[in-house]
Amino acid sequence: MQDRPEVEASFDAGVPNELKSRIRFQAYDFFTPQPVKHADIYMLKNILHDWSDEWAARILKQTVPVMRPDSRIVLVEGLIPAPGAAPPSIVRMMAALDMHMLIGNAKERSIQDWGKLAKLADERLVVKTATQPPGIAFAVIEIGFAE
């Protein structure tokens, strides 16, 4: 797992003993080049919604040079549902989150917004899939190179 150096102690304390041999912490600033080369998946969870398109694209751009042609960037992020695709409670919650994020020049995104952001980071990137369970405000969004 990658995160800011000051998170390492709490990460280490939270990893169950049976997983300690299989997972490790790596200090990393996502505005610098990604040090892990040629991974299958680069996962970002609840990161990009905190940033404007310009800054979110800068974060993604740090990973593109180390990706293989079949690598994926997997995002776990809020997804503004298409009209009529979610219960009113989810629509209201996402609208409220979006208003909250706009205060800091960030935003929640629709699937079209995620596609535009991928292209802004690198013209070769596209949204491959987006999976949003019914009634859930968050989705797993898979980004990779266009075929």
TIBABA-670096 format. One line per field, with one value per atom (N, C-alpha, C, O): chain; x, z, y; residue in three letters. Coordinates in Angstrom, 3 decimals, always signed. Each point is the difference from the previous one (the first is absolute). Layout:
# TIBABA-670096
unit	A; ...
px	X; ...
pz	Z; ...
py	Y; ...
code	Ala; ...
***
This chain:
# TIBABA-670096
unit	A; A; A; A; A; A; A; A; A; A; A; A; A; A; A; A; A; A; A; A; A; A; A; A; A; A; A; A; A; A; A; A; A; A; A; A; A; A; A; A; A; A; A; A; A; A; A; A; A; A; A; A; A; A; A; A; A; A; A; A; A; A; A; A; A; A; A; A; A; A; A; A; A; A; A; A; A; A; A; A; A; A; A; A; A; A; A; A; A; A; A; A; A; A; A; A; A; A; A; A; A; A; A; A; A; A; A; A; A; A; A; A; A; A; A; A; A; A; A; A; A; A; A; A; A; A; A; A; A; A; A; A; A; A; A; A; A; A; A; A; A; A; A; A; A; A; A; A; A; A; A; A; A; A; A; A; A; A; A; A; A; A; A; A; A; A; A; A; A; A; A; A; A; A; A; A; A; A; A; A; A; A; A; A; A; A; A; A; A; A; A; A; A; A; A; A; A; A; A; A; A; A; A; A; A; A; A; A; A; A; A; A; A; A; A; A; A; A; A; A; A; A; A; A; A; A; A; A; A; A; A; A; A; A; A; A; A; A; A; A; A; A; A; A; A; A; A; A; A; A; A; A; A; A; A; A; A; A; A; A; A; A; A; A; A; A; A; A; A; A; A; A; A; A; A; A; A; A; A; A; A; A; A; A; A; A; A; A; A; A; A; A; A; A; A; A; A; A; A; A; A; A; A; A; A; A; A; A; A; A; A; A; A; A; A; A; A; A; A; A; A; A; A; A; A; A; A; A; A; A; A; A; A; A; A; A; A; A; A; A; A; A; A; A; A; A; A; A; A; A; A; A; A; A; A; A; A; A; A; A; A; A; A; A; A; A; A; A; A; A; A; A; A; A; A; A; A; A; A; A; A; A; A; A; A; A; A; A; A; A; A; A; A; A; A; A; A; A; A; A; A; A; A; A; A; A; A; A; A; A; A; A; A; A; A; A; A; A; A; A; A; A; A; A; A; A; A; A; A; A; A; A; A; A; A; A; A; A; A; A; A; A; A; A; A; A; A; A; A; A; A; A; A; A; A; A; A; A; A; A; A; A; A; A; A; A; A; A; A; A; A; A; A; A; A; A; A; A; A; A; A; A; A; A; A; A; A; A; A; A; A; A; A; A; A; A; A; A; A; A; A; A; A; A; A; A; A; A; A; A; A; A; A; A; A; A; A; A; A; A; A; A; A; A; A; A; A; A; A; A; A; A; A; A; A; A; A; A; A; A; A; A; A; A; A; A; A; A; A; A; A; A; A; A; A; A; A; A; A; A; A; A; A; A; A; A; A; A; A; A; A; A; A; A; A; A; A; A; A; A; A; A; A; A; A; A; A; A
px	+0.836; -0.836; +0.883; +1.040; -1.465; +0.730; -0.806; -1.215; +1.904; -0.635; +1.112; +1.187; -1.599; +0.966; +0.799; -0.527; +1.780; +0.851; -0.603; +0.174; -0.876; -0.548; -1.125; -0.446; -0.015; -1.073; +0.551; -0.754; +2.048; +0.591; -0.258; -0.336; +0.479; -0.182; -1.424; -0.191; -0.804; -1.382; -0.286; -0.768; +1.369; -0.148; +0.553; -0.677; +1.919; +0.634; -0.820; -0.130; -0.415; -0.793; -1.307; -0.532; +0.009; -1.288; +0.057; -1.039; +2.238; +0.110; -0.046; +0.818; -1.763; -0.060; +1.287; +0.616; -0.213; +1.256; +0.076; +1.066; -2.190; +0.032; +0.235; +0.279; -0.386; +0.238; +1.327; +0.387; +0.307; +1.227; +1.061; +0.790; -0.747; +0.999; -0.403; +0.820; -2.083; -0.509; -0.274; -0.301; +0.400; -0.311; +1.045; +0.473; -0.124; +0.982; -0.399; -0.797; +1.370; -0.255; +1.134; +1.163; -1.523; +1.004; -0.378; -1.084; +1.983; -0.247; -0.015; +0.863; -1.865; -0.148; -0.835; -1.012; +1.442; -0.733; -0.557; +0.769; -2.085; -0.584; +0.180; -0.490; +1.178; +0.360; +1.412; +0.513; +0.104; +1.334; -0.117; -1.000; +2.004; -0.083; -0.252; +0.599; -1.485; -0.345; +1.233; +0.531; -0.057; +1.207; -0.223; +0.960; -2.195; -0.276; -0.258; -0.948; +1.798; -0.090; -0.708; +0.192; -1.007; -0.619; -0.926; -0.069; -0.632; -0.971; -1.240; -0.279; -0.445; -1.273; -1.017; -0.712; +0.662; -1.001; +0.641; +0.832; -1.230; +0.328; -1.335; -0.847; +0.662; -1.300; +0.087; +0.926; -1.922; -0.144; -1.402; -0.992; +0.924; -1.302; -0.281; +0.753; -1.859; -0.444; +1.095; +0.192; +0.519; +1.088; -0.422; +0.059; -0.481; -0.152; -1.172; +0.016; -1.034; -1.130; +0.405; -0.715; +1.859; +0.505; +0.694; +0.421; -0.297; +0.809; -0.785; -0.877; +1.218; -0.561; +0.478; +0.906; -1.508; +0.420; +1.486; +0.698; -0.213; +1.417; +0.909; +0.936; -1.206; +0.853; -0.229; +0.953; -2.179; -0.274; +0.718; +0.532; -0.514; +0.722; +1.498; +0.671; -0.146; +1.424; +0.323; +1.060; -1.978; +0.195; +0.040; +0.904; -1.867; -0.038; +1.224; +0.523; -0.071; +1.161; +1.260; +0.895; -0.813; +1.188; +0.068; +1.074; -2.195; -0.052; +0.141; +0.547; -1.025; -0.037; +1.355; +0.027; +1.094; +1.268; +0.465; +0.792; -1.267; +0.459; -0.999; +0.243; -1.359; -1.009; +0.411; +0.626; -0.992; +0.098; -1.219; -0.939; +0.922; -1.186; -1.274; -1.089; +1.203; -1.185; -0.200; -0.905; +1.720; -0.183; -1.292; -0.513; -0.007; -1.218; +0.204; +0.729; -1.377; -0.147; -1.418; -0.965; +0.841; -1.308; -0.300; +0.748; -1.846; -0.429; -1.186; -0.900; +0.899; -1.178; -0.404; +0.614; -1.650; -0.380; -1.519; -0.712; +0.259; -1.405; -0.311; +0.852; -2.060; -0.429; -1.399; -0.952; +0.839; -1.311; -0.809; +0.402; -1.518; -0.764; -0.675; -0.315; +0.103; -0.761; -1.428; -0.476; -0.210; -1.386; -0.862; -0.020; -0.692; -0.895; +0.674; -0.675; +2.010; +0.716; +0.222; +0.514; -0.892; +0.238; -1.180; -0.753; +0.591; -1.072; +0.211; +1.136; -2.219; +0.115; +0.946; +0.650; -0.562; +0.899; +1.457; +0.772; -0.390; +1.376; +0.236; +1.057; -2.018; +0.127; +0.195; +0.865; -1.657; +0.135; +1.359; +0.646; -0.220; +1.285; +1.143; +0.889; -0.905; +1.072; -0.027; +1.054; -2.246; -0.102; +0.578; +0.698; -0.986; +0.530; +1.521; +0.700; -0.183; +1.451; +0.652; +1.056; -1.684; +0.545; +0.061; +0.996; -2.036; +0.007; +1.097; +0.674; -0.501; +1.055; +1.373; +0.856; -0.642; +1.291; +0.279; +1.150; -2.190; +0.183; +0.584; +0.674; -0.926; +0.557; +1.523; +0.631; -0.048; +1.451; +0.518; +1.121; -1.897; +0.368; +0.217; +0.824; -1.566; +0.026; -1.418; -0.875; +0.634; -1.361; -0.206; +0.941; -2.203; -0.411; -0.204; -0.254; +0.365; -0.029; -0.999; -0.267; -0.274; -0.832; +0.938; +1.205; -1.755; +0.833; +0.614; +1.130; -1.881; +0.544; +1.165; +1.001; -1.147; +1.079; +1.256; +1.110; -1.287; +1.165; +0.691; +1.228; -2.014; +0.597; +0.791; +1.090; -1.638; +0.715; +1.278; +1.028; -1.093; +1.185; +1.087; +1.176; -1.562; +0.970; +0.699; +1.223; -1.985; +0.572; +0.893; +1.023; -1.414; +0.803; +1.364; +1.015; -1.001; +1.261; +0.871; +1.212; -1.831; +0.731; -1.029; -0.964; +1.155; -0.957; -0.271; -1.035; +1.945; -0.168; -0.891; -0.429; +0.141; -0.770; -1.499; -0.503; -0.190; -1.461; -0.546; +0.708; -1.971; -0.690; -0.400; -0.743; +1.233; -0.306; -1.317; -0.852; +0.691; -1.223; -0.261; +0.909; -2.147; -0.384; -1.089; -1.049; +1.303; -0.946; -0.488; +0.778; -2.085; -0.604; -1.175; -1.032; +1.186; -1.115; -1.244; +0.122; -1.291; -1.243; -0.085; +0.259; -0.623; -0.181; +1.280; -0.036; +1.175; +1.292; +0.512; -0.107; +0.661; +0.468; +1.380; +0.420; +0.283; +1.367; +0.081; -0.858; +1.914; +0.169; +1.459; +0.898; -0.692; +1.337; +0.116; -0.736; +1.679; +0.169; +1.348; +1.036; -1.054; +1.224; +0.417; -0.766; +1.992; +0.568; +1.206; +0.816; -0.713; +1.151; +0.217; -0.718; +1.712; +0.285; -1.068; -0.475; +0.106; -0.941; +0.598; +1.216; -2.074; +0.455; +0.570; +0.437
pz	+0.000; +0.000; +0.000; +0.657; -1.401; -0.065; +0.666; -0.175; +0.935; +0.626; +0.533; -0.138; +0.740; +0.572; +1.114; +0.684; -0.497; +1.004; +1.407; +0.750; -0.390; +1.359; +0.263; +1.140; -2.149; +0.153; +0.316; +0.392; -0.558; +0.116; +1.353; +0.033; +1.062; +1.321; +0.174; +0.495; -0.900; +0.148; -0.972; +0.323; -1.499; -0.949; +0.614; +0.028; +0.467; +0.589; +1.161; +0.147; +0.667; +1.153; -0.427; +0.735; -1.898; -0.445; -0.847; -0.287; -0.125; -0.845; +0.888; +0.909; -1.165; +0.788; -0.153; -1.066; +2.120; -0.015; -1.167; -0.591; +0.247; -1.082; -1.378; -0.958; +0.845; -1.288; -0.061; -1.069; +2.176; +0.053; -0.996; -0.462; +0.123; -0.954; -1.449; -0.908; +0.688; -1.364; -0.395; -1.162; +2.100; -0.297; +0.660; +1.100; -1.783; +0.580; -0.314; -0.898; +1.656; -0.150; -0.812; +0.148; -1.012; -0.754; +0.045; -0.437; +0.968; +0.025; -1.439; -0.806; +0.499; -1.386; -0.038; +0.691; -1.495; -0.284; -1.409; -0.958; +0.813; -1.311; -1.028; -1.123; +1.479; -0.982; -0.551; -0.754; +1.131; -0.496; -0.821; +0.108; -0.924; -0.835; +0.829; +1.057; -1.554; +0.647; -0.012; -1.073; +2.252; +0.039; -0.370; -0.345; +0.406; -0.310; -1.497; -0.529; -0.126; -1.455; -0.405; +0.610; -1.643; -0.686; +0.877; -0.162; +1.072; +0.828; -0.832; -1.010; +1.443; -0.643; +0.275; -0.897; +2.166; +0.434; +0.875; +0.857; -1.085; +0.866; +0.557; -0.748; +2.059; +0.582; +0.786; +0.782; -1.014; +0.766; +0.594; -0.720; +2.034; +0.674; +0.638; +0.849; -1.279; +0.539; -0.022; +0.973; -2.079; -0.160; -0.939; +0.370; -1.573; -1.063; +0.211; -0.530; +1.291; +0.208; +0.826; +0.032; +0.631; +0.791; -0.849; +0.528; -1.815; -0.853; -1.232; -0.497; +0.025; -1.252; -1.138; +0.183; -1.346; -1.156; -0.290; -0.268; +0.321; -0.295; +0.931; -0.457; +1.755; +0.971; -0.008; +0.162; -0.343; -0.084; -1.210; +0.083; -1.197; -1.186; +0.282; -0.467; +1.225; +0.370; +0.816; -0.165; +1.042; +0.793; -0.927; +0.107; -1.002; -0.926; -0.906; -0.306; -0.120; -0.909; +0.605; -0.734; +2.053; +0.641; -0.177; +0.130; -0.421; -0.138; -1.447; -0.260; -0.673; -1.408; -0.526; -0.664; +0.916; -0.574; +0.460; -0.693; +1.848; +0.501; -0.275; +0.374; -1.025; -0.302; -1.183; -0.946; +1.015; -1.169; -0.872; +0.457; -1.697; -0.838; +0.606; -0.276; +1.098; +0.603; +1.470; +0.650; -0.123; +1.379; +0.113; -0.991; +2.207; +0.263; +1.194; +0.937; -0.986; +1.167; +0.490; -0.732; +1.954; +0.570; +1.050; +0.962; -1.168; +0.917; +0.809; -0.540; +1.818; +0.830; +0.392; +0.868; -1.520; +0.122; -0.078; -0.408; +0.808; -0.194; -1.487; -0.813; +0.475; -1.397; -0.028; +0.509; -1.106; -0.138; -0.963; -1.150; +1.595; -0.858; -1.158; +0.080; -1.142; -1.138; +0.469; +0.929; -1.563; +0.407; +0.009; -0.967; +2.075; +0.134; +0.337; +0.129; +0.019; +0.227; +1.468; +0.321; +0.574; +1.420; +0.811; -0.457; +1.651; +0.872; +0.341; +0.026; +0.233; +0.324; +1.164; +0.015; +0.951; +1.138; -0.445; +0.522; -1.470; -0.524; -0.816; +0.116; -0.933; -0.804; +0.916; -0.257; +1.323; +0.943; +0.696; +0.150; +0.271; +0.681; -0.914; +0.423; -1.671; -0.938; -0.312; -0.138; +0.028; -0.239; +1.186; -0.186; +1.404; +1.192; +0.062; +0.323; -0.632; -0.023; -1.050; +0.242; -1.402; -1.068; +0.425; -0.259; +0.901; +0.482; +1.036; +0.005; +0.864; +1.011; -0.665; +0.393; -1.391; -0.679; -0.796; -0.110; -0.440; -0.784; +0.832; -0.535; +1.832; +0.882; -0.081; +0.062; -0.199; -0.086; -1.415; -0.190; -0.811; -1.408; -0.427; -0.870; +1.485; -0.391; -0.424; -0.041; -0.277; -0.410; -0.050; -0.131; +0.241; -0.294; -1.517; -0.633; +0.060; -1.455; -0.483; +0.669; -1.857; -0.705; -0.802; -0.055; -0.561; -0.824; -1.168; -0.405; -0.136; -1.080; +0.510; -0.693; +1.910; +0.599; +0.206; -0.243; +0.695; +0.195; -1.335; -0.067; -0.989; -1.325; -0.460; -0.554; +0.782; -0.364; +0.809; -0.526; +1.808; +0.847; -0.472; -0.031; -0.336; -0.520; -1.233; -0.117; -0.791; -1.224; +0.320; -0.653; +1.658; +0.401; +0.514; -0.241; +0.948; +0.515; -1.131; -0.012; -0.933; -1.132; -1.064; +0.294; -1.488; -1.089; -0.258; -0.566; +0.974; -0.243; +1.035; -0.204; +1.321; +1.076; -0.248; -0.505; +0.877; -0.085; +1.232; +0.654; -0.349; +1.029; -0.627; -0.981; +1.544; -0.506; +0.572; -0.734; +2.047; +0.658; +1.201; +0.530; -0.121; +1.249; +0.620; -0.604; +1.799; +0.692; +1.250; +0.897; -0.862; +1.135; +0.484; -0.667; +1.820; +0.516; +0.215; +0.369; -0.589; +0.194; +1.415; +0.983; -0.906; +1.289; +0.671; +1.142; -1.823; +0.563; -0.780; -1.226; +1.944; -0.640; -0.620; -0.806; +1.178; -0.476; -1.039; -0.073; -0.725; -1.090; -0.114; +0.522; -1.211; -0.398; -1.469; -0.833; +0.519; -1.364; -0.516; +0.599; -1.708; -0.567; -1.202; -0.944; +1.004; -1.074; -0.580; +0.736; -2.055; -0.651; -1.370; -0.409; -0.275; -1.339; -0.973; +0.104; -1.043; -1.044; -0.808; -0.169; -0.319; -0.795; -1.303; -0.811
py	-1.165; +1.165; +1.230; +0.035; +0.973; +1.257; +1.112; +0.093; +0.740; +1.155; +0.901; -0.296; +1.387; +0.940; -0.686; -0.878; +1.267; -0.659; +0.003; -0.961; +2.029; +0.082; -1.003; -0.127; -0.575; -0.984; -1.393; -0.891; +0.704; -1.334; -0.668; -1.184; +1.892; -0.618; -0.532; -1.111; +1.898; -0.477; -1.140; -0.906; +0.939; -1.112; -1.280; -1.028; +1.097; -1.184; -0.552; -1.215; +2.092; -0.436; -0.662; -0.831; +1.179; -0.522; -1.250; -0.595; +0.178; -1.193; -1.246; -0.139; -0.765; -1.238; -0.807; +0.008; -0.698; -0.765; -0.971; -0.171; -0.472; -0.993; +0.619; -0.722; +2.044; +0.671; +0.745; +0.471; -0.356; +0.807; -0.459; +0.823; -2.089; -0.483; +0.278; -0.134; +0.522; +0.172; +1.438; +0.271; +0.653; +1.393; +0.882; -0.286; +1.352; +0.913; +1.435; +0.270; +0.620; +1.422; +0.615; -0.376; +1.335; +0.739; +1.472; +0.386; +0.430; +1.440; +0.502; -0.349; +1.176; +0.461; +1.271; +0.113; +0.826; +1.238; -0.142; -0.083; +0.053; -0.283; +1.114; -0.121; +1.194; +1.018; -0.221; +0.826; -1.933; -0.351; -1.283; -0.710; +0.403; -1.204; -1.261; -0.198; -0.636; -1.264; -0.901; -0.289; -0.168; -0.826; -1.468; -0.690; +0.196; -1.401; -0.106; +0.580; -1.321; -0.119; -1.295; -1.052; +1.158; -1.139; -0.838; -1.218; +1.846; -0.723; -0.338; +0.646; -1.650; -0.329; +1.105; +0.450; -0.024; +0.968; +1.063; -0.298; +1.537; +1.125; +0.489; +0.488; -0.617; +0.332; +1.301; +0.221; +0.635; +1.236; +0.003; -0.109; +0.234; -0.040; +1.351; +0.477; +0.131; +1.294; +1.055; +0.729; -0.654; +0.963; +1.124; +1.173; -1.518; +0.997; +0.947; +1.111; -1.516; +0.904; +1.219; +1.002; -1.093; +1.124; +1.062; +1.029; -1.259; +0.868; +0.456; -0.705; +1.897; +0.505; -0.895; -0.813; +0.962; -0.805; +0.174; -0.978; +2.206; +0.264; -0.796; -0.654; +0.707; -0.673; -1.503; -0.762; +0.319; -1.438; -0.597; -1.107; +1.825; -0.476; -0.079; -0.921; +1.877; -0.047; -1.248; -0.603; +0.224; -1.215; -1.220; -0.829; +0.716; -1.136; -0.034; -1.072; +2.236; +0.071; -0.609; -0.419; +0.366; -0.573; -1.508; -0.588; -0.040; -1.454; -0.451; -1.072; +1.861; -0.417; -0.488; -1.036; +1.714; -0.459; -1.383; -0.637; +0.161; -1.298; -1.127; -1.147; +1.467; -1.012; -0.857; +0.476; -1.756; -0.874; +0.267; +0.652; -1.133; +0.188; -0.571; +0.502; -1.543; -0.614; +0.388; -0.523; +1.418; +0.471; +0.789; +0.521; -0.437; +0.763; +0.918; -0.326; +1.465; +0.851; -0.259; +0.223; -0.687; -0.295; +1.063; +0.177; +0.515; +1.041; -0.498; -0.643; +0.935; -0.191; +1.415; +0.620; -0.127; +1.407; +0.130; -0.917; +2.072; +0.311; +0.057; +0.359; -0.710; +0.055; +0.599; -0.592; +1.768; +0.632; -0.863; -0.178; -0.352; -0.908; +0.718; +1.188; -1.923; +0.528; +0.268; -0.651; +1.602; +0.297; -1.260; -0.761; +0.556; -1.133; -1.311; -1.021; +1.022; -1.256; -0.329; -1.072; +1.976; -0.242; +0.502; +0.860; -1.391; +0.484; +1.480; +0.473; +0.255; +1.425; +0.288; +1.045; -1.945; +0.229; +0.060; +0.805; -1.640; +0.008; +1.259; +0.621; -0.237; +1.224; +1.199; +0.837; -0.741; +1.117; -0.020; +1.037; -2.229; -0.101; +0.425; +0.739; -1.200; +0.355; +1.496; +0.620; -0.038; +1.443; +0.769; +0.997; -1.460; +0.661; -0.143; +0.960; -2.160; -0.195; +0.887; +0.584; -0.487; +0.828; +1.467; +0.675; -0.181; +1.385; +0.205; +1.030; -2.007; +0.074; +0.041; +0.792; -1.634; -0.057; +1.276; +0.424; +0.183; +1.227; +1.134; +0.880; -0.895; +1.032; -0.006; +1.055; -2.227; -0.130; -0.147; -0.471; +0.858; -0.102; -1.452; -0.282; -0.633; -1.404; -0.369; +0.865; -2.149; -0.344; -1.493; -0.783; +0.415; -1.367; -0.053; +1.025; -2.212; -0.102; -1.047; -0.999; +1.265; -0.978; -0.899; +0.247; -1.282; -0.879; +0.774; -0.272; +1.238; +0.825; +0.856; +0.176; +0.351; +0.793; -0.831; +0.473; -1.727; -0.871; -0.278; -0.050; -0.128; -0.194; +1.213; -0.136; +1.319; +1.235; +0.151; +0.426; -0.776; +0.097; -0.961; +0.361; -1.579; -0.967; +0.571; -0.090; +0.669; +0.593; +1.198; +0.210; +0.574; +1.156; -0.459; +0.653; -1.777; -0.542; -0.542; +0.212; -0.910; -0.575; -0.374; -0.706; +1.159; -0.233; -1.484; -0.352; -0.501; -1.438; -0.672; -1.136; +1.820; -0.612; +0.105; +1.004; -2.074; -0.040; -0.712; -0.765; +1.026; -0.767; -1.327; -0.032; -1.051; -1.340; -0.512; -0.501; +0.630; -0.425; +0.897; +0.639; -0.607; +0.664; -0.858; -0.225; -0.246; -0.863; +0.720; +0.326; -0.086; +0.684; -0.841; -0.072; -0.561; -0.805; +0.864; +1.168; -1.713; +0.774; +0.568; -0.694; +1.957; +0.643; +0.451; +0.458; -0.575; +0.393; +1.216; +0.049; +0.927; +1.227; -0.155; +0.830; -1.889; -0.164; -1.109; -0.879; +0.949; -0.964; -0.412; +0.660; -1.759; -0.425; +0.332; -0.530; +1.423; +0.505; -0.457; +0.289; -0.999; -0.565; +0.851; +0.186; +0.320; +0.820; -0.728; -0.555; +0.563; -0.620; +0.629; +0.913; -1.417; +0.495; -0.489; -1.131; +1.982; -0.381; -1.145; -0.090; -0.766; -1.159; +0.467; -0.816
code	Met; Met; Met; Met; Gln; Gln; Gln; Gln; Asp; Asp; Asp; Asp; Arg; Arg; Arg; Arg; Pro; Pro; Pro; Pro; Glu; Glu; Glu; Glu; Val; Val; Val; Val; Glu; Glu; Glu; Glu; Ala; Ala; Ala; Ala; Ser; Ser; Ser; Ser; Phe; Phe; Phe; Phe; Asp; Asp; Asp; Asp; Ala; Ala; Ala; Ala; Gly; Gly; Gly; Gly; Val; Val; Val; Val; Pro; Pro; Pro; Pro; Asn; Asn; Asn; Asn; Glu; Glu; Glu; Glu; Leu; Leu; Leu; Leu; Lys; Lys; Lys; Lys; Ser; Ser; Ser; Ser; Arg; Arg; Arg; Arg; Ile; Ile; Ile; Ile; Arg; Arg; Arg; Arg; Phe; Phe; Phe; Phe; Gln; Gln; Gln; Gln; Ala; Ala; Ala; Ala; Tyr; Tyr; Tyr; Tyr; Asp; Asp; Asp; Asp; Phe; Phe; Phe; Phe; Phe; Phe; Phe; Phe; Thr; Thr; Thr; Thr; Pro; Pro; Pro; Pro; Gln; Gln; Gln; Gln; Pro; Pro; Pro; Pro; Val; Val; Val; Val; Lys; Lys; Lys; Lys; His; His; His; His; Ala; Ala; Ala; Ala; Asp; Asp; Asp; Asp; Ile; Ile; Ile; Ile; Tyr; Tyr; Tyr; Tyr; Met; Met; Met; Met; Leu; Leu; Leu; Leu; Lys; Lys; Lys; Lys; Asn; Asn; Asn; Asn; Ile; Ile; Ile; Ile; Leu; Leu; Leu; Leu; His; His; His; His; Asp; Asp; Asp; Asp; Trp; Trp; Trp; Trp; Ser; Ser; Ser; Ser; Asp; Asp; Asp; Asp; Glu; Glu; Glu; Glu; Trp; Trp; Trp; Trp; Ala; Ala; Ala; Ala; Ala; Ala; Ala; Ala; Arg; Arg; Arg; Arg; Ile; Ile; Ile; Ile; Leu; Leu; Leu; Leu; Lys; Lys; Lys; Lys; Gln; Gln; Gln; Gln; Thr; Thr; Thr; Thr; Val; Val; Val; Val; Pro; Pro; Pro; Pro; Val; Val; Val; Val; Met; Met; Met; Met; Arg; Arg; Arg; Arg; Pro; Pro; Pro; Pro; Asp; Asp; Asp; Asp; Ser; Ser; Ser; Ser; Arg; Arg; Arg; Arg; Ile; Ile; Ile; Ile; Val; Val; Val; Val; Leu; Leu; Leu; Leu; Val; Val; Val; Val; Glu; Glu; Glu; Glu; Gly; Gly; Gly; Gly; Leu; Leu; Leu; Leu; Ile; Ile; Ile; Ile; Pro; Pro; Pro; Pro; Ala; Ala; Ala; Ala; Pro; Pro; Pro; Pro; Gly; Gly; Gly; Gly; Ala; Ala; Ala; Ala; Ala; Ala; Ala; Ala; Pro; Pro; Pro; Pro; Pro; Pro; Pro; Pro; Ser; Ser; Ser; Ser; Ile; Ile; Ile; Ile; Val; Val; Val; Val; Arg; Arg; Arg; Arg; Met; Met; Met; Met; Met; Met; Met; Met; Ala; Ala; Ala; Ala; Ala; Ala; Ala; Ala; Leu; Leu; Leu; Leu; Asp; Asp; Asp; Asp; Met; Met; Met; Met; His; His; His; His; Met; Met; Met; Met; Leu; Leu; Leu; Leu; Ile; Ile; Ile; Ile; Gly; Gly; Gly; Gly; Asn; Asn; Asn; Asn; Ala; Ala; Ala; Ala; Lys; Lys; Lys; Lys; Glu; Glu; Glu; Glu; Arg; Arg; Arg; Arg; Ser; Ser; Ser; Ser; Ile; Ile; Ile; Ile; Gln; Gln; Gln; Gln; Asp; Asp; Asp; Asp; Trp; Trp; Trp; Trp; Gly; Gly; Gly; Gly; Lys; Lys; Lys; Lys; Leu; Leu; Leu; Leu; Ala; Ala; Ala; Ala; Lys; Lys; Lys; Lys; Leu; Leu; Leu; Leu; Ala; Ala; Ala; Ala; Asp; Asp; Asp; Asp; Glu; Glu; Glu; Glu; Arg; Arg; Arg; Arg; Leu; Leu; Leu; Leu; Val; Val; Val; Val; Val; Val; Val; Val; Lys; Lys; Lys; Lys; Thr; Thr; Thr; Thr; Ala; Ala; Ala; Ala; Thr; Thr; Thr; Thr; Gln; Gln; Gln; Gln; Pro; Pro; Pro; Pro; Pro; Pro; Pro; Pro; Gly; Gly; Gly; Gly; Ile; Ile; Ile; Ile; Ala; Ala; Ala; Ala; Phe; Phe; Phe; Phe; Ala; Ala; Ala; Ala; Val; Val; Val; Val; Ile; Ile; Ile; Ile; Glu; Glu; Glu; Glu; Ile; Ile; Ile; Ile; Gly; Gly; Gly; Gly; Phe; Phe; Phe; Phe; Ala; Ala; Ala; Ala; Glu; Glu; Glu; Glu
***
